[in-house]
Amino acid sequence: MQVKKRPKRHTWERPEDPGCRLRSLLVQIKDLGLGYNSEETILFKYCSGSCPKARSNHDLTLLSLLQKSEILALGDLCCRPTYYEDVAFLDDNHQWHKVEKLSASACSCVG
């Protein structure tokens, strides 16, 4: 009897889940809202997804102290880029532009 092996998943493929992860979207430079006139299209990568409310004893203690008004309110953990990539493109006048830290390259839950 031959056992079927699970197909090998590439490193860039991830199962669909609501957790914090890197996502991407094809957008035109002119739609970025940065004032550049260019019809060029880029793959814009961003972070999106949910982050756990409490993960450690430290987080649980902070939550308890917040509820008792012992400390000032802190923000929840949120899904944010931890590393960025620069993006270069040609504008409609054939001039090169480089925008630093435009696209995310890694994500994590930060608070």
C-alpha positions as CSV (number, residue, x, y, z in Angstrom):
1,M,0.0,0.0,0.0
2,Q,1.4,3.4,-1.0
3,V,1.0,6.3,1.4
4,K,0.2,9.6,-0.2
5,K,2.5,12.4,0.9
6,R,1.2,15.8,1.6
7,P,2.3,18.2,-1.1
8,K,5.3,20.3,-0.1
9,R,4.3,23.8,0.7
10,H,6.5,26.6,-0.5
11,T,7.8,29.0,2.2
12,W,5.8,31.9,0.8
13,E,2.5,29.9,1.0
14,R,0.7,30.0,4.3
15,P,-2.7,28.5,5.2
16,E,-5.4,31.1,5.4
17,D,-5.8,32.2,9.0
18,P,-6.8,35.4,10.8
19,G,-3.5,35.8,12.5
20,C,-0.9,38.6,11.9
21,R,0.8,38.0,8.6
22,L,2.3,39.6,5.5
23,R,-0.2,40.2,2.7
24,S,0.2,41.8,-0.7
25,L,-1.7,43.9,-3.2
26,L,-1.0,45.1,-6.7
27,V,-1.3,48.9,-6.8
28,Q,-0.4,51.8,-9.1
29,I,2.2,54.2,-7.8
30,K,-0.2,57.1,-8.3
31,D,-2.7,55.4,-5.9
32,L,-0.2,55.3,-3.0
33,G,-1.2,58.8,-1.8
34,L,2.4,60.0,-1.8
35,G,2.1,62.5,-4.6
36,Y,3.9,60.6,-7.4
37,N,2.5,60.6,-10.9
38,S,3.2,57.1,-12.3
39,E,1.2,54.5,-14.0
40,E,3.7,51.9,-12.8
41,T,2.4,49.0,-10.8
42,I,4.1,47.5,-7.7
43,L,3.4,44.7,-5.3
44,F,2.7,46.6,-2.0
45,K,3.1,44.3,1.0
46,Y,1.5,45.1,4.3
47,C,0.7,43.5,7.7
48,S,-2.8,42.5,8.6
49,G,-4.6,40.1,11.0
50,S,-5.4,39.6,14.6
51,C,-3.1,39.4,17.6
52,P,-3.8,37.4,20.8
53,K,-5.0,39.6,23.7
54,A,-3.0,37.7,26.3
55,R,-0.1,35.4,25.7
56,S,2.0,35.3,28.9
57,N,1.7,35.8,32.7
58,H,3.0,39.3,32.1
59,D,0.1,40.1,29.7
60,L,-2.4,38.6,32.1
61,T,-1.1,40.7,35.0
62,L,-1.2,43.9,32.9
63,L,-4.8,43.1,31.9
64,S,-5.8,42.6,35.6
65,L,-4.1,45.8,36.7
66,L,-5.7,47.8,33.8
67,Q,-9.2,46.5,35.0
68,K,-8.4,47.7,38.5
69,S,-7.2,51.1,37.3
70,E,-3.8,50.5,38.9
71,I,-2.0,51.6,35.7
72,L,-2.8,53.8,32.7
73,A,-4.4,52.2,29.8
74,L,-2.0,50.6,27.3
75,G,-2.8,49.8,23.7
76,D,-3.6,46.3,22.6
77,L,-1.1,44.3,20.6
78,C,-1.4,45.1,16.9
79,C,-0.1,43.6,13.7
80,R,2.7,45.8,12.4
81,P,5.7,45.6,10.1
82,T,9.0,44.8,11.7
83,Y,11.1,45.1,8.6
84,Y,10.5,47.2,5.4
85,E,11.7,47.2,1.8
86,D,12.5,50.2,-0.4
87,V,10.7,50.6,-3.7
88,A,12.1,52.2,-6.9
89,F,10.0,53.3,-9.9
90,L,9.9,55.6,-12.9
91,D,7.4,58.4,-12.9
92,D,5.5,59.7,-15.9
93,N,8.4,62.1,-16.7
94,H,10.9,59.1,-16.9
95,Q,12.6,60.1,-13.6
96,W,13.6,57.4,-11.1
97,H,12.4,57.7,-7.5
98,K,13.2,55.6,-4.5
99,V,10.8,55.5,-1.6
100,E,12.4,54.1,1.6
101,K,10.5,51.8,3.9
102,L,7.4,51.7,1.7
103,S,6.6,48.0,1.6
104,A,6.6,45.6,4.6
105,S,8.8,42.5,4.5
106,A,8.0,41.0,7.9
107,C,5.2,41.3,10.4
108,S,4.7,40.7,14.1
109,C,2.3,41.5,17.0
110,V,3.7,44.5,18.8
111,G,2.3,46.5,21.7
